[in-house]
Amino acid sequence: MRFSIIVVSLNAGDELQKTVESVLRQKYGDYEILVKDGGSTDGSVERLPADDRIRLEQRKDRSIYDAMNQAVEMAAGDYFLFLNCGDYLADEKVLGRAAKALVSENADILYGDLYRRQQKSVDVAPGRITDFVCYRNVPCHQVCFYARRLFAKRGYRTEYRVRADYEHFLHCYYEEGAVCRHLPHTVCSYQGGGFSETEEHKKEAAKEHAEITRRYMGAKVYLYRAIMILTLQPLREKLAGDPRFSGLYHRIKGLLYGKKQRG
């Protein structure tokens, strides 16, 4: 079971090296690290460790999603995992657990839990993917192992500047019939504060979310939107993002999902 761990970078400083080193610490060895660099000039690429498992490809790109699409075309693995610079695999057993689960599970997308470093809490993923989960929020790409076949017809739609990964998950689920399985362990230690989370791009993210959900869910979006309002979604979002309350919030969410947080 071979993985392609895809890392796209552009002047990422020391974070590129730290992300790559988190993969090199894995006890499971059947993987490649594909670093797709957009032309860094800060010396970050030159500081990459010398290791045969690292493939460096330098090519100009138009956006992060364009870079990810380019990387997919070059990747050799059976399953793809996308890490941003500054995001790390949670521990040295992540790939081993994923490989074992993929042997026993019929999964096109194997997704795990996310550790948010800023909030110091584990964001526990839902045990199964449903319509409402797809509307509310799907697991982020940093915790999803995608089967190669899910990129055979097309990659990320680059017209979505902020939510192309979200759109692609819904494409896989609704149009490709992807079988999704939960890995009850933390896959990624997430840095946070990325492109999609800035105040500048939140309105754009909301607009893209509305367009994507209408496309895949039709009139059901009005029901789901009402549920979000009635369940105090704006307040819950603030609690989840506040380091003072985030840990308790995610523990309660984990209990509601019927699962314990795993390291």
Phi and psi restraints in degrees (value plus and minus 20) as a CYANA .aco file:
   2 ARG   PHI    -126.4   -86.4
   2 ARG   PSI     116.9   156.9
   3 PHE   PHI    -129.3   -89.3
   3 PHE   PSI     124.4   164.4
   4 SER   PHI    -127.5   -87.5
   4 SER   PSI      94.3   134.3
   5 ILE   PHI    -113.9   -73.9
   5 ILE   PSI      92.3   132.3
   6 ILE   PHI    -121.1   -81.1
   6 ILE   PSI     104.8   144.8
   7 VAL   PHI    -145.5  -105.5
   7 VAL   PSI      96.8   136.8
   8 VAL   PHI    -120.0   -80.0
   8 VAL   PSI     122.2   162.2
   9 SER   PHI    -165.5  -125.5
   9 SER   PSI     135.2   175.2
  10 LEU   PHI    -178.9  -138.9
  10 LEU   PSI      86.2   126.2
  11 ASN   PHI      31.9    71.9
  11 ASN   PSI      32.3    72.3
  12 ALA   PHI    -108.5   -68.5
  12 ALA   PSI     -21.2    18.8
  13 GLY   PHI      44.3    84.3
  13 GLY   PSI    -164.4  -124.4
  14 ASP   PHI     -89.3   -49.3
  14 ASP   PSI     -37.3     2.7
  15 GLU   PHI     -86.1   -46.1
  15 GLU   PSI     -50.8   -10.8
  16 LEU   PHI     -82.0   -42.0
  16 LEU   PSI     -67.9   -27.9
  17 GLN   PHI     -82.6   -42.6
  17 GLN   PSI     -62.5   -22.5
  18 LYS   PHI     -84.1   -44.1
  18 LYS   PSI     -60.7   -20.7
  19 THR   PHI     -83.3   -43.3
  19 THR   PSI     -66.9   -26.9
  20 VAL   PHI     -83.0   -43.0
  20 VAL   PSI     -61.9   -21.9
  21 GLU   PHI     -85.2   -45.2
  21 GLU   PSI     -50.0   -10.0
  22 SER   PHI     -85.3   -45.3
  22 SER   PSI     -49.3    -9.3
  23 VAL   PHI     -99.1   -59.1
  23 VAL   PSI     -60.7   -20.7
  24 LEU   PHI     -83.4   -43.4
  24 LEU   PSI     -39.6     0.4
  25 ARG   PHI    -100.0   -60.0
  25 ARG   PSI     -24.3    15.7
  26 GLN   PHI     -84.7   -44.7
  26 GLN   PSI     117.7   157.7
  27 LYS   PHI     -97.4   -57.4
  27 LYS   PSI     -46.0    -6.0
  28 TYR   PHI    -101.2   -61.2
  28 TYR   PSI     109.3   149.3
  29 GLY   PHI    -126.4   -86.4
  29 GLY   PSI     -23.8    16.2
  30 ASP   PHI    -111.1   -71.1
  30 ASP   PSI      58.0    98.0
  31 TYR   PHI    -175.5  -135.5
  31 TYR   PSI     144.6   184.6
  32 GLU   PHI    -145.2  -105.2
  32 GLU   PSI     132.7   172.7
  33 ILE   PHI    -130.2   -90.2
  33 ILE   PSI      94.1   134.1
  34 LEU   PHI    -122.5   -82.5
  34 LEU   PSI      87.7   127.7
  35 VAL   PHI    -115.3   -75.3
  35 VAL   PSI      91.8   131.8
  36 LYS   PHI    -121.2   -81.2
  36 LYS   PSI      86.3   126.3
  37 ASP   PHI    -124.7   -84.7
  37 ASP   PSI     116.5   156.5
  38 GLY   PHI    -107.1   -67.1
  38 GLY   PSI     -11.3    28.7
  39 GLY   PHI      92.1   132.1
  39 GLY   PSI      26.7    66.7
  40 SER   PHI     -83.1   -43.1
  40 SER   PSI     124.6   164.6
  41 THR   PHI    -143.2  -103.2
  41 THR   PSI      -8.4    31.6
  42 ASP   PHI    -118.9   -78.9
  42 ASP   PSI     -13.8    26.2
  43 GLY   PHI      63.9   103.9
  43 GLY   PSI     -18.7    21.3
  44 SER   PHI     -85.5   -45.5
  44 SER   PSI     -59.4   -19.4
  45 VAL   PHI     -86.5   -46.5
  45 VAL   PSI     -58.5   -18.5
  46 GLU   PHI     -86.4   -46.4
  46 GLU   PSI     -40.7    -0.7
  47 ARG   PHI    -110.5   -70.5
  47 ARG   PSI     -17.2    22.8
  48 LEU   PHI     -82.7   -42.7
  48 LEU   PSI     122.4   162.4
  49 PRO   PHI     -82.5   -42.5
  49 PRO   PSI     131.3   171.3
  50 ALA   PHI    -103.5   -63.5
  50 ALA   PSI      86.3   126.3
  51 ASP   PHI    -173.5  -133.5
  51 ASP   PSI     114.1   154.1
  52 ASP   PHI     -84.6   -44.6
  52 ASP   PSI     -38.6     1.4
  53 ARG   PHI    -100.6   -60.6
  53 ARG   PSI     -29.1    10.9
  54 ILE   PHI    -115.9   -75.9
  54 ILE   PSI     104.7   144.7
  55 ARG   PHI    -131.6   -91.6
  55 ARG   PSI     102.3   142.3
  56 LEU   PHI    -125.0   -85.0
  56 LEU   PSI     103.9   143.9
  57 GLU   PHI    -143.8  -103.8
  57 GLU   PSI     100.7   140.7
  58 GLN   PHI    -131.2   -91.2
  58 GLN   PSI     100.4   140.4
  59 ARG   PHI    -178.2  -138.2
  59 ARG   PSI     120.8   160.8
  60 LYS   PHI     -84.0   -44.0
  60 LYS   PSI     127.0   167.0
  61 ASP   PHI    -161.8  -121.8
  61 ASP   PSI     146.5   186.5
  62 ARG   PHI    -114.8   -74.8
  62 ARG   PSI     -40.2    -0.2
  63 SER   PHI    -187.8  -147.8
  63 SER   PSI     153.6   193.6
  64 ILE   PHI     -82.3   -42.3
  64 ILE   PSI     -57.7   -17.7
  65 TYR   PHI     -94.6   -54.6
  65 TYR   PSI     -52.6   -12.6
  66 ASP   PHI     -83.9   -43.9
  66 ASP   PSI     -61.1   -21.1
  67 ALA   PHI     -82.4   -42.4
  67 ALA   PSI     -61.0   -21.0
  68 MET   PHI     -85.9   -45.9
  68 MET   PSI     -58.5   -18.5
  69 ASN   PHI     -84.1   -44.1
  69 ASN   PSI     -61.6   -21.6
  70 GLN   PHI     -80.9   -40.9
  70 GLN   PSI     -61.9   -21.9
  71 ALA   PHI     -83.8   -43.8
  71 ALA   PSI     -61.1   -21.1
  72 VAL   PHI     -77.2   -37.2
  72 VAL   PSI     -60.6   -20.6
  73 GLU   PHI     -82.8   -42.8
  73 GLU   PSI     -45.5    -5.5
  74 MET   PHI    -119.7   -79.7
  74 MET   PSI     -32.9     7.1
  75 ALA   PHI     -91.3   -51.3
  75 ALA   PSI     125.6   165.6
  76 ALA   PHI    -126.9   -86.9
  76 ALA   PSI     -29.0    11.0
  77 GLY   PHI     -97.4   -57.4
  77 GLY   PSI     145.8   185.8
  78 ASP   PHI    -100.5   -60.5
  78 ASP   PSI     -49.4    -9.4
  79 TYR   PHI    -150.9  -110.9
  79 TYR   PSI     123.5   163.5
  80 PHE   PHI    -132.1   -92.1
  80 PHE   PSI     117.0   157.0
  81 LEU   PHI    -147.5  -107.5
  81 LEU   PSI     107.9   147.9
  82 PHE   PHI    -122.8   -82.8
  82 PHE   PSI     101.0   141.0
  83 LEU   PHI    -135.2   -95.2
  83 LEU   PSI     116.7   156.7
  84 ASN   PHI    -105.3   -65.3
  84 ASN   PSI     134.0   174.0
  85 CYS   PHI     -80.6   -40.6
  85 CYS   PSI     109.8   149.8
  86 GLY   PHI      80.8   120.8
  86 GLY   PSI     -30.6     9.4
  87 ASP   PHI    -120.9   -80.9
  87 ASP   PSI     118.8   158.8
  88 TYR   PHI    -144.7  -104.7
  88 TYR   PSI     129.4   169.4
  89 LEU   PHI     -83.8   -43.8
  89 LEU   PSI     118.6   158.6
  90 ALA   PHI     -83.8   -43.8
  90 ALA   PSI     -56.7   -16.7
  91 ASP   PHI    -177.5  -137.5
  91 ASP   PSI    -199.2  -159.2
  92 GLU   PHI     -98.2   -58.2
  92 GLU   PSI     -21.2    18.8
  93 LYS   PHI    -128.5   -88.5
  93 LYS   PSI     -15.0    25.0
  94 VAL   PHI     -77.7   -37.7
  94 VAL   PSI     -71.7   -31.7
  95 LEU   PHI     -88.3   -48.3
  95 LEU   PSI     -54.8   -14.8
  96 GLY   PHI     -83.2   -43.2
  96 GLY   PSI     -63.5   -23.5
  97 ARG   PHI     -83.3   -43.3
  97 ARG   PSI     -62.9   -22.9
  98 ALA   PHI     -84.1   -44.1
  98 ALA   PSI     -63.4   -23.4
  99 ALA   PHI     -81.8   -41.8
  99 ALA   PSI     -62.3   -22.3
 100 LYS   PHI     -84.4   -44.4
 100 LYS   PSI     -62.7   -22.7
 101 ALA   PHI     -85.6   -45.6
 101 ALA   PSI     -57.6   -17.6
 102 LEU   PHI     -91.2   -51.2
 102 LEU   PSI     -42.7    -2.7
 103 VAL   PHI     -90.8   -50.8
 103 VAL   PSI     -58.7   -18.7
 104 SER   PHI    -113.5   -73.5
 104 SER   PSI     -38.7     1.3
 105 GLU   PHI    -129.0   -89.0
 105 GLU   PSI     122.5   162.5
 106 ASN   PHI    -107.0   -67.0
 106 ASN   PSI      61.3   101.3
 107 ALA   PHI    -141.3  -101.3
 107 ALA   PSI     113.4   153.4
 108 ASP   PHI    -112.5   -72.5
 108 ASP   PSI     -52.3   -12.3
 109 ILE   PHI    -148.3  -108.3
 109 ILE   PSI      96.0   136.0
 110 LEU   PHI    -124.7   -84.7
 110 LEU   PSI      99.8   139.8
 111 TYR   PHI    -144.8  -104.8
 111 TYR   PSI     125.0   165.0
 112 GLY   PHI    -140.2  -100.2
 112 GLY   PSI    -181.4  -141.4
 113 ASP   PHI    -116.1   -76.1
 113 ASP   PSI     144.8   184.8
 114 LEU   PHI    -144.8  -104.8
 114 LEU   PSI     108.1   148.1
 115 TYR   PHI    -114.2   -74.2
 115 TYR   PSI     100.8   140.8
 116 ARG   PHI    -114.7   -74.7
 116 ARG   PSI      90.1   130.1
 117 ARG   PHI     -87.5   -47.5
 117 ARG   PSI     -55.8   -15.8
 118 GLN   PHI     -85.4   -45.4
 118 GLN   PSI     -58.4   -18.4
 119 GLN   PHI    -112.4   -72.4
 119 GLN   PSI     -30.2     9.8
 120 LYS   PHI      35.1    75.1
 120 LYS   PSI      28.3    68.3
 121 SER   PHI    -169.4  -129.4
 121 SER   PSI     136.1   176.1
 122 VAL   PHI    -113.9   -73.9
 122 VAL   PSI     105.8   145.8
 123 ASP   PHI    -110.6   -70.6
 123 ASP   PSI      84.8   124.8
 124 VAL   PHI     -99.7   -59.7
 124 VAL   PSI     106.7   146.7
 125 ALA   PHI     -97.8   -57.8
 125 ALA   PSI     134.5   174.5
 126 PRO   PHI     -85.7   -45.7
 126 PRO   PSI     130.0   170.0
 127 GLY   PHI     -87.9   -47.9
 127 GLY   PSI     -45.4    -5.4
 128 ARG   PHI    -167.7  -127.7
 128 ARG   PSI     136.5   176.5
 129 ILE   PHI    -112.5   -72.5
 129 ILE   PSI     108.4   148.4
 130 THR   PHI    -148.1  -108.1
 130 THR   PSI     154.5   194.5
 131 ASP   PHI     -74.2   -34.2
 131 ASP   PSI     -67.6   -27.6
 132 PHE   PHI     -88.0   -48.0
 132 PHE   PSI     -57.7   -17.7
 133 VAL   PHI     -80.4   -40.4
 133 VAL   PSI     -62.3   -22.3
 134 CYS   PHI     -83.0   -43.0
 134 CYS   PSI     -54.8   -14.8
 135 TYR   PHI     -93.3   -53.3
 135 TYR   PSI     -65.5   -25.5
 136 ARG   PHI     -87.6   -47.6
 136 ARG   PSI     -79.2   -39.2
 137 ASN   PHI     158.8   198.8
 137 ASN   PSI     109.7   149.7
 138 VAL   PHI    -113.3   -73.3
 138 VAL   PSI     143.4   183.4
 139 PRO   PHI     -77.6   -37.6
 139 PRO   PSI     119.7   159.7
 140 CYS   PHI     -92.3   -52.3
 140 CYS   PSI     142.0   182.0
 141 HIS   PHI     -84.5   -44.5
 141 HIS   PSI     -41.2    -1.2
 142 GLN   PHI     -89.7   -49.7
 142 GLN   PSI     -31.5     8.5
 143 VAL   PHI    -139.0   -99.0
 143 VAL   PSI      -9.7    30.3
 144 CYS   PHI    -131.9   -91.9
 144 CYS   PSI     104.3   144.3
 145 PHE   PHI    -114.4   -74.4
 145 PHE   PSI      94.0   134.0
 146 TYR   PHI    -119.4   -79.4
 146 TYR   PSI     112.0   152.0
 147 ALA   PHI     -85.0   -45.0
 147 ALA   PSI     123.4   163.4
 148 ARG   PHI     -72.7   -32.7
 148 ARG   PSI     -56.8   -16.8
 149 ARG   PHI     -80.6   -40.6
 149 ARG   PSI     -44.0    -4.0
 150 LEU   PHI     -93.9   -53.9
 150 LEU   PSI     -27.9    12.1
 151 PHE   PHI    -133.7   -93.7
 151 PHE   PSI     -10.8    29.2
 152 ALA   PHI     -89.9   -49.9
 152 ALA   PSI     -59.0   -19.0
 153 LYS   PHI    -105.7   -65.7
 153 LYS   PSI     -58.7   -18.7
 154 ARG   PHI    -184.1  -144.1
 154 ARG   PSI     141.2   181.2
 155 GLY   PHI    -122.1   -82.1
 155 GLY   PSI    -168.0  -128.0
 156 TYR   PHI     -91.9   -51.9
 156 TYR   PSI     120.0   160.0
 157 ARG   PHI    -102.8   -62.8
 157 ARG   PSI      87.7   127.7
 158 THR   PHI     -94.1   -54.1
 158 THR   PSI     -28.0    12.0
 159 GLU   PHI     -88.3   -48.3
 159 GLU   PSI     -40.1    -0.1
 160 TYR   PHI    -109.7   -69.7
 160 TYR   PSI      89.6   129.6
 161 ARG   PHI     -97.7   -57.7
 161 ARG   PSI     -47.1    -7.1
 162 VAL   PHI    -134.4   -94.4
 162 VAL   PSI     -56.2   -16.2
 163 ARG   PHI    -136.5   -96.5
 163 ARG   PSI       8.2    48.2
 164 ALA   PHI     -85.5   -45.5
 164 ALA   PSI     -53.2   -13.2
 165 ASP   PHI     -87.6   -47.6
 165 ASP   PSI     -57.0   -17.0
 166 TYR   PHI     -83.9   -43.9
 166 TYR   PSI     -65.8   -25.8
 167 GLU   PHI     -81.2   -41.2
 167 GLU   PSI     -58.8   -18.8
 168 HIS   PHI     -88.5   -48.5
 168 HIS   PSI     -58.3   -18.3
 169 PHE   PHI     -79.5   -39.5
 169 PHE   PSI     -65.5   -25.5
 170 LEU   PHI     -85.6   -45.6
 170 LEU   PSI     -57.6   -17.6
 171 HIS   PHI     -78.7   -38.7
 171 HIS   PSI     -66.0   -26.0
 172 CYS   PHI     -82.6   -42.6
 172 CYS   PSI     -62.8   -22.8
 173 TYR   PHI     -92.0   -52.0
 173 TYR   PSI     -67.3   -27.3
 174 TYR   PHI    -108.0   -68.0
 174 TYR   PSI     -57.2   -17.2
 175 GLU   PHI    -122.9   -82.9
 175 GLU   PSI     -48.9    -8.9
 176 GLU   PHI    -119.0   -79.0
 176 GLU   PSI     -25.7    14.3
 177 GLY   PHI      43.9    83.9
 177 GLY   PSI      14.4    54.4
 178 ALA   PHI     -82.7   -42.7
 178 ALA   PSI     112.8   152.8
 179 VAL   PHI    -105.6   -65.6
 179 VAL   PSI     103.0   143.0
 180 CYS   PHI    -130.1   -90.1
 180 CYS   PSI     113.4   153.4
 181 ARG   PHI    -151.8  -111.8
 181 ARG   PSI     123.1   163.1
 182 HIS   PHI    -112.1   -72.1
 182 HIS   PSI     112.8   152.8
 183 LEU   PHI    -118.8   -78.8
 183 LEU   PSI      92.4   132.4
 184 PRO   PHI     -98.9   -58.9
 184 PRO   PSI      34.4    74.4
 185 HIS   PHI    -167.1  -127.1
 185 HIS   PSI     139.4   179.4
 186 THR   PHI     -97.2   -57.2
 186 THR   PSI     106.3   146.3
 187 VAL   PHI    -114.7   -74.7
 187 VAL   PSI     -63.8   -23.8
 188 CYS   PHI    -150.3  -110.3
 188 CYS   PSI     120.4   160.4
 189 SER   PHI    -115.3   -75.3
 189 SER   PSI      90.0   130.0
 190 TYR   PHI    -117.2   -77.2
 190 TYR   PSI     107.9   147.9
 191 GLN   PHI     -90.9   -50.9
 191 GLN   PSI     -63.4   -23.4
 192 GLY   PHI      62.0   102.0
 192 GLY   PSI     152.0   192.0
 193 GLY   PHI      54.5    94.5
 193 GLY   PSI       1.6    41.6
 194 GLY   PHI     -99.3   -59.3
 194 GLY   PSI    -191.4  -151.4
 195 PHE   PHI     -72.5   -32.5
 195 PHE   PSI     -67.1   -27.1
 196 SER   PHI     -95.6   -55.6
 196 SER   PSI     -32.7     7.3
 197 GLU   PHI    -120.8   -80.8
 197 GLU   PSI     -22.1    17.9
 198 THR   PHI     -93.6   -53.6
 198 THR   PSI     132.4   172.4
 199 GLU   PHI     -79.2   -39.2
 199 GLU   PSI     -54.4   -14.4
 200 GLU   PHI     -80.2   -40.2
 200 GLU   PSI     -53.0   -13.0
 201 HIS   PHI    -127.2   -87.2
 201 HIS   PSI     -20.2    19.8
 202 LYS   PHI     -84.9   -44.9
 202 LYS   PSI     -59.9   -19.9
 203 LYS   PHI     -85.4   -45.4
 203 LYS   PSI     -60.5   -20.5
 204 GLU   PHI     -84.5   -44.5
 204 GLU   PSI     -59.4   -19.4
 205 ALA   PHI     -82.4   -42.4
 205 ALA   PSI     -62.7   -22.7
 206 ALA   PHI     -84.6   -44.6
 206 ALA   PSI     -59.9   -19.9
 207 LYS   PHI     -84.4   -44.4
 207 LYS   PSI     -64.1   -24.1
 208 GLU   PHI     -86.3   -46.3
 208 GLU   PSI     -58.6   -18.6
 209 HIS   PHI     -79.3   -39.3
 209 HIS   PSI     -65.1   -25.1
 210 ALA   PHI     -82.4   -42.4
 210 ALA   PSI     -63.3   -23.3
 211 GLU   PHI     -85.9   -45.9
 211 GLU   PSI     -62.8   -22.8
 212 ILE   PHI     -87.2   -47.2
 212 ILE   PSI     -64.9   -24.9
 213 THR   PHI     -87.8   -47.8
 213 THR   PSI     -56.3   -16.3
 214 ARG   PHI     -81.9   -41.9
 214 ARG   PSI     -58.7   -18.7
 215 ARG   PHI     -84.4   -44.4
 215 ARG   PSI     -63.1   -23.1
 216 TYR   PHI    -113.5   -73.5
 216 TYR   PSI     -43.6    -3.6
 217 MET   PHI    -138.8   -98.8
 217 MET   PSI     -33.7     6.3
 218 GLY   PHI      42.3    82.3
 218 GLY   PSI    -157.2  -117.2
 219 ALA   PHI     -87.2   -47.2
 219 ALA   PSI     -37.0     3.0
 220 LYS   PHI     -82.4   -42.4
 220 LYS   PSI     -39.4     0.6
 221 VAL   PHI     -82.3   -42.3
 221 VAL   PSI     -49.8    -9.8
 222 TYR   PHI     -89.3   -49.3
 222 TYR   PSI     -57.8   -17.8
 223 LEU   PHI     -84.8   -44.8
 223 LEU   PSI     -66.9   -26.9
 224 TYR   PHI     -85.9   -45.9
 224 TYR   PSI     -56.4   -16.4
 225 ARG   PHI     -84.3   -44.3
 225 ARG   PSI     -59.9   -19.9
 226 ALA   PHI     -84.5   -44.5
 226 ALA   PSI     -61.2   -21.2
 227 ILE   PHI     -80.7   -40.7
 227 ILE   PSI     -62.4   -22.4
 228 MET   PHI     -81.7   -41.7
 228 MET   PSI     -60.6   -20.6
 229 ILE   PHI     -86.9   -46.9
 229 ILE   PSI     -65.4   -25.4
 230 LEU   PHI     -87.2   -47.2
 230 LEU   PSI     -46.4    -6.4
 231 THR   PHI    -116.5   -76.5
 231 THR   PSI      -2.4    37.6
 232 LEU   PHI      39.4    79.4
 232 LEU   PSI      26.6    66.6
 233 GLN   PHI     -78.0   -38.0
 233 GLN   PSI     -62.5   -22.5
 234 PRO   PHI     -79.8   -39.8
 234 PRO   PSI     -58.4   -18.4
 235 LEU   PHI     -88.0   -48.0
 235 LEU   PSI     -63.4   -23.4
 236 ARG   PHI     -82.7   -42.7
 236 ARG   PSI     -56.2   -16.2
 237 GLU   PHI     -84.4   -44.4
 237 GLU   PSI     -59.9   -19.9
 238 LYS   PHI     -86.5   -46.5
 238 LYS   PSI     -60.8   -20.8
 239 LEU   PHI     -83.6   -43.6
 239 LEU   PSI     -61.3   -21.3
 240 ALA   PHI     -85.2   -45.2
 240 ALA   PSI     -51.1   -11.1
 241 GLY   PHI    -111.4   -71.4
 241 GLY   PSI     -26.5    13.5
 242 ASP   PHI    -114.4   -74.4
 242 ASP   PSI      99.6   139.6
 243 PRO   PHI     -75.7   -35.7
 243 PRO   PSI     -45.4    -5.4
 244 ARG   PHI     -91.2   -51.2
 244 ARG   PSI     -49.6    -9.6
 245 PHE   PHI    -139.2   -99.2
 245 PHE   PSI     -30.9     9.1
 246 SER   PHI     -79.7   -39.7
 246 SER   PSI     -64.7   -24.7
 247 GLY   PHI     -79.1   -39.1
 247 GLY   PSI     -67.1   -27.1
 248 LEU   PHI     -84.4   -44.4
 248 LEU   PSI     -61.4   -21.4
 249 TYR   PHI     -79.8   -39.8
 249 TYR   PSI     -67.1   -27.1
 250 HIS   PHI     -92.7   -52.7
 250 HIS   PSI     -48.3    -8.3
 251 ARG   PHI     -86.2   -46.2
 251 ARG   PSI     -62.6   -22.6
 252 ILE   PHI     -84.0   -44.0
 252 ILE   PSI     -62.4   -22.4
 253 LYS   PHI     -81.6   -41.6
 253 LYS   PSI     -60.5   -20.5
 254 GLY   PHI     -81.8   -41.8
 254 GLY   PSI     -59.8   -19.8
 255 LEU   PHI     -85.6   -45.6
 255 LEU   PSI     -58.5   -18.5
 256 LEU   PHI     -86.3   -46.3
 256 LEU   PSI     -52.3   -12.3
 257 TYR   PHI     -97.0   -57.0
 257 TYR   PSI     -27.2    12.8
 258 GLY   PHI      58.4    98.4
 258 GLY   PSI       6.7    46.7
 259 LYS   PHI    -155.8  -115.8
 259 LYS   PSI     137.0   177.0
 260 LYS   PHI    -114.9   -74.9
 260 LYS   PSI     132.1   172.1
 261 GLN   PHI     -90.0   -50.0
 261 GLN   PSI     118.0   158.0
 262 ARG   PHI    -136.9   -96.9
 262 ARG   PSI     126.9   166.9
